[in-house]
Amino acid sequence: MLKTTTVLQFWVRGIGAIMIVLGLLLWSGNFDRLIPIHMLLGISIVLALWTLAALGAVAGVARGLVALALVWGLITPILGLTQTRLLPTSGHWLIQVLHLPVGLGAIGQAETLARR
């Protein structure tokens, strides 16, 4: 279980860094063709988060932390997949800004679960 946790932790760290760079490129408005890659990598982070939550549950990590990770992992792709339809006018930048801390939260929770 420790080896799996370590692999997932490094996966989330590496892919998380790539996701931040991709997100910045997407914010520039010049790299829309990278959206499918960003989405696929985001889904892989959520799957890693859920796997770490399951491993954490088996290892006795606090139930609240495990539950938060499972719910957060559900919210993250919902926001990501629907963000183009949320506030599509001049206020859309608020959704884009919200997407960043939600994604960072998923990465942070994965890190916390892996450490525990």
Buried (B, 14 or more C-beta within 10 A) or exposed (E): EEEEBEEBBEBBBEBBEBBBEBBEBBBEEEBEEBEEBBBEBBBBBBBBBBBBBBBBBEBEBEEEBBEBBBEBBEEBBEBBEEBEEBBEEEEBEEBBEBBBEBBBBBBBBBBBBBEB
